[in-house]
Amino acid sequence: MSQHVAEDQRIFERLSAELPSRIRKENSDQERSVLVKNLSAEGANILSTEEVFLNDQLSLLFEYPNSVQPLEVKGEVVWVGKEDPLFWKVGIQFNKINLMQTSRILTTPA
């Protein structure tokens, strides 16, 4: 069963996005592509073709032009639901609120 945070409980605005990204589970080198559907300073909603599980610790990795390393944001899976037969919809709550990182993610051209 998926659990969603009610809109009125959010402190920061959640902005719609279509950002290709990658995730990596804690203590793993394996990365997989995902699509960030919306984002705030507190968390993100992603689509994944591979299942992730409640309470998984993840790193969300964003690529930037002219940057050697991706921007890494760590968080925890707080809800999971099946979007359709091909995709899992996943809610990630970031471990630390970082307004500067969120701003950089949303303002950097793809």
C-alpha atoms as an extended CHARMM CRD file, in Angstrom:
* protein
*
       110  EXT
         1         1  MET       CA              0.0000000000        0.0000000000        0.0000000000  PROA      1               0.0000000000
         2         2  SER       CA              1.4070000000        3.3810000000       -0.9160000000  PROA      2               0.0000000000
         3         3  GLN       CA              1.4340000000        6.2660000000        1.5190000000  PROA      3               0.0000000000
         4         4  HSD       CA              1.4380000000        9.8620000000        0.3200000000  PROA      4               0.0000000000
         5         5  VAL       CA              2.1680000000       13.0190000000        2.2850000000  PROA      5               0.0000000000
         6         6  ALA       CA             -0.8400000000       15.2950000000        2.2440000000  PROA      6               0.0000000000
         7         7  GLU       CA             -0.3230000000       18.4830000000        0.2340000000  PROA      7               0.0000000000
         8         8  ASP       CA             -1.1580000000       20.7260000000        3.1780000000  PROA      8               0.0000000000
         9         9  GLN       CA              1.5750000000       19.1630000000        5.3530000000  PROA      9               0.0000000000
        10        10  ARG       CA              4.3950000000       20.2580000000        3.0450000000  PROA      10              0.0000000000
        11        11  ILE       CA              6.5720000000       23.1490000000        4.1170000000  PROA      11              0.0000000000
        12        12  PHE       CA              8.2180000000       23.7120000000        0.7120000000  PROA      12              0.0000000000
        13        13  GLU       CA              6.5270000000       24.0170000000       -2.6570000000  PROA      13              0.0000000000
        14        14  ARG       CA              6.8140000000       20.9390000000       -4.8640000000  PROA      14              0.0000000000
        15        15  LEU       CA              7.6000000000       21.8340000000       -8.4810000000  PROA      15              0.0000000000
        16        16  SER       CA              6.7500000000       19.7150000000      -11.5150000000  PROA      16              0.0000000000
        17        17  ALA       CA              9.7610000000       18.4860000000      -13.4640000000  PROA      17              0.0000000000
        18        18  GLU       CA             10.8520000000       16.0440000000      -16.1620000000  PROA      18              0.0000000000
        19        19  LEU       CA             14.4710000000       15.5180000000      -15.1230000000  PROA      19              0.0000000000
        20        20  PRO       CA             16.4180000000       12.4540000000      -16.2580000000  PROA      20              0.0000000000
        21        21  SER       CA             18.5230000000       11.3240000000      -13.3300000000  PROA      21              0.0000000000
        22        22  ARG       CA             20.0410000000        8.2460000000      -11.7030000000  PROA      22              0.0000000000
        23        23  ILE       CA             19.6440000000        6.5420000000       -8.3580000000  PROA      23              0.0000000000
        24        24  ARG       CA             22.0700000000        4.4160000000       -6.4070000000  PROA      24              0.0000000000
        25        25  LYS       CA             21.1770000000        2.3660000000       -3.3430000000  PROA      25              0.0000000000
        26        26  GLU       CA             23.2690000000        2.8580000000       -0.2140000000  PROA      26              0.0000000000
        27        27  ASN       CA             26.3450000000        0.5770000000       -0.1310000000  PROA      27              0.0000000000
        28        28  SER       CA             26.0740000000       -0.1490000000       -3.8640000000  PROA      28              0.0000000000
        29        29  ASP       CA             27.9670000000        0.9800000000       -6.9500000000  PROA      29              0.0000000000
        30        30  GLN       CA             25.1200000000        0.0560000000       -9.2890000000  PROA      30              0.0000000000
        31        31  GLU       CA             23.2060000000        3.0170000000      -10.7130000000  PROA      31              0.0000000000
        32        32  ARG       CA             19.9650000000        3.0310000000      -12.6590000000  PROA      32              0.0000000000
        33        33  SER       CA             18.1880000000        5.6500000000      -14.6900000000  PROA      33              0.0000000000
        34        34  VAL       CA             15.0260000000        7.2710000000      -13.3560000000  PROA      34              0.0000000000
        35        35  LEU       CA             12.8370000000       10.2340000000      -14.2350000000  PROA      35              0.0000000000
        36        36  VAL       CA             12.2270000000       12.9060000000      -11.5860000000  PROA      36              0.0000000000
        37        37  LYS       CA              8.5730000000       13.9710000000      -11.8930000000  PROA      37              0.0000000000
        38        38  ASN       CA              8.5360000000       16.6200000000       -9.1700000000  PROA      38              0.0000000000
        39        39  LEU       CA             10.9500000000       18.0630000000       -6.6830000000  PROA      39              0.0000000000
        40        40  SER       CA             11.1340000000       20.2120000000       -3.5580000000  PROA      40              0.0000000000
        41        41  ALA       CA             13.7850000000       21.0480000000       -0.9870000000  PROA      41              0.0000000000
        42        42  GLU       CA             12.4520000000       18.1410000000        1.1000000000  PROA      42              0.0000000000
        43        43  GLY       CA             12.1290000000       15.3870000000       -1.4880000000  PROA      43              0.0000000000
        44        44  ALA       CA             11.2910000000       14.1100000000       -4.9360000000  PROA      44              0.0000000000
        45        45  ASN       CA              8.8330000000       11.9170000000       -6.7880000000  PROA      45              0.0000000000
        46        46  ILE       CA             10.4810000000        9.6380000000       -9.3450000000  PROA      46              0.0000000000
        47        47  LEU       CA              9.5150000000        7.0000000000      -11.8960000000  PROA      47              0.0000000000
        48        48  SER       CA             11.6520000000        3.8650000000      -12.0120000000  PROA      48              0.0000000000
        49        49  THR       CA             11.4930000000        0.7810000000      -14.2080000000  PROA      49              0.0000000000
        50        50  GLU       CA             12.9160000000       -1.2580000000      -11.3150000000  PROA      50              0.0000000000
        51        51  GLU       CA             11.2170000000       -1.7250000000       -7.9700000000  PROA      51              0.0000000000
        52        52  VAL       CA             12.6020000000       -0.0240000000       -4.8860000000  PROA      52              0.0000000000
        53        53  PHE       CA             11.3870000000       -0.6700000000       -1.3670000000  PROA      53              0.0000000000
        54        54  LEU       CA             10.0650000000        1.3480000000        1.5350000000  PROA      54              0.0000000000
        55        55  ASN       CA             12.8960000000        2.6690000000        3.7510000000  PROA      55              0.0000000000
        56        56  ASP       CA             15.6030000000        2.0540000000        1.0990000000  PROA      56              0.0000000000
        57        57  GLN       CA             18.4160000000        4.6040000000        1.4680000000  PROA      57              0.0000000000
        58        58  LEU       CA             19.2100000000        6.1260000000       -1.9500000000  PROA      58              0.0000000000
        59        59  SER       CA             21.3840000000        8.7150000000       -3.6100000000  PROA      59              0.0000000000
        60        60  LEU       CA             19.7260000000       10.7280000000       -6.3650000000  PROA      60              0.0000000000
        61        61  LEU       CA             22.3610000000       11.8540000000       -8.8950000000  PROA      61              0.0000000000
        62        62  PHE       CA             21.9010000000       14.8890000000      -11.1710000000  PROA      62              0.0000000000
        63        63  GLU       CA             24.2500000000       15.6240000000      -14.1050000000  PROA      63              0.0000000000
        64        64  TYR       CA             25.3310000000       19.1650000000      -14.9510000000  PROA      64              0.0000000000
        65        65  PRO       CA             26.9500000000       20.6350000000      -18.0380000000  PROA      65              0.0000000000
        66        66  ASN       CA             30.6900000000       21.2930000000      -17.5240000000  PROA      66              0.0000000000
        67        67  SER       CA             30.6800000000       19.4070000000      -14.2240000000  PROA      67              0.0000000000
        68        68  VAL       CA             32.9940000000       16.4740000000      -13.5240000000  PROA      68              0.0000000000
        69        69  GLN       CA             30.8220000000       14.9580000000      -10.7850000000  PROA      69              0.0000000000
        70        70  PRO       CA             27.0350000000       14.7950000000      -10.5370000000  PROA      70              0.0000000000
        71        71  LEU       CA             25.2030000000       16.5590000000       -7.7430000000  PROA      71              0.0000000000
        72        72  GLU       CA             24.3330000000       13.8700000000       -5.1680000000  PROA      72              0.0000000000
        73        73  VAL       CA             21.3120000000       14.1830000000       -2.8790000000  PROA      73              0.0000000000
        74        74  LYS       CA             20.7210000000       11.4380000000       -0.2950000000  PROA      74              0.0000000000
        75        75  GLY       CA             17.3350000000       10.3490000000        0.9330000000  PROA      75              0.0000000000
        76        76  GLU       CA             14.9850000000        7.6080000000        2.0370000000  PROA      76              0.0000000000
        77        77  VAL       CA             12.0930000000        5.9470000000        0.1910000000  PROA      77              0.0000000000
        78        78  VAL       CA              8.9380000000        6.9620000000        2.0790000000  PROA      78              0.0000000000
        79        79  TRP       CA              6.3140000000        5.5170000000       -0.2840000000  PROA      79              0.0000000000
        80        80  VAL       CA              6.1600000000        3.2680000000       -3.3450000000  PROA      80              0.0000000000
        81        81  GLY       CA              3.3260000000        2.5670000000       -5.7780000000  PROA      81              0.0000000000
        82        82  LYS       CA              2.8920000000        0.8590000000       -9.1320000000  PROA      82              0.0000000000
        83        83  GLU       CA              2.3330000000        3.5250000000      -11.8050000000  PROA      83              0.0000000000
        84        84  ASP       CA              1.5240000000        1.0260000000      -14.5760000000  PROA      84              0.0000000000
        85        85  PRO       CA              2.9090000000       -2.3750000000      -15.6370000000  PROA      85              0.0000000000
        86        86  LEU       CA              6.2890000000       -0.8160000000      -16.5570000000  PROA      86              0.0000000000
        87        87  PHE       CA              6.9290000000        1.8310000000      -13.8970000000  PROA      87              0.0000000000
        88        88  TRP       CA              7.1340000000        2.2560000000      -10.1390000000  PROA      88              0.0000000000
        89        89  LYS       CA              6.2700000000        5.6490000000       -8.6690000000  PROA      89              0.0000000000
        90        90  VAL       CA              8.5490000000        6.4210000000       -5.7130000000  PROA      90              0.0000000000
        91        91  GLY       CA              8.5490000000        9.1330000000       -3.0440000000  PROA      91              0.0000000000
        92        92  ILE       CA             11.9620000000       10.0700000000       -1.6670000000  PROA      92              0.0000000000
        93        93  GLN       CA             12.4300000000       12.2520000000        1.4020000000  PROA      93              0.0000000000
        94        94  PHE       CA             15.8370000000       13.9450000000        1.4340000000  PROA      94              0.0000000000
        95        95  ASN       CA             17.9730000000       13.4720000000        4.5470000000  PROA      95              0.0000000000
        96        96  LYS       CA             18.8970000000       17.1860000000        4.6580000000  PROA      96              0.0000000000
        97        97  ILE       CA             16.9500000000       20.1500000000        3.3500000000  PROA      97              0.0000000000
        98        98  ASN       CA             19.1920000000       22.0420000000        0.9570000000  PROA      98              0.0000000000
        99        99  LEU       CA             17.5740000000       24.9900000000       -0.8110000000  PROA      99              0.0000000000
       100       100  MET       CA             20.7150000000       25.7810000000       -2.8110000000  PROA      100             0.0000000000
       101       101  GLN       CA             20.9190000000       22.2510000000       -4.2630000000  PROA      101             0.0000000000
       102       102  THR       CA             17.2230000000       22.2740000000       -5.1720000000  PROA      102             0.0000000000
       103       103  SER       CA             17.5990000000       25.6610000000       -6.8460000000  PROA      103             0.0000000000
       104       104  ARG       CA             20.6370000000       24.4600000000       -8.7970000000  PROA      104             0.0000000000
       105       105  ILE       CA             18.8070000000       21.3340000000       -9.9900000000  PROA      105             0.0000000000
       106       106  LEU       CA             15.8070000000       23.3270000000      -11.2110000000  PROA      106             0.0000000000
       107       107  THR       CA             17.7370000000       26.1420000000      -12.9000000000  PROA      107             0.0000000000
       108       108  THR       CA             20.4480000000       24.1820000000      -14.7230000000  PROA      108             0.0000000000
       109       109  PRO       CA             19.6330000000       23.5900000000      -18.4040000000  PROA      109             0.0000000000
       110       110  ALA       CA             19.4860000000       19.9430000000      -19.4570000000  PROA      110             0.0000000000
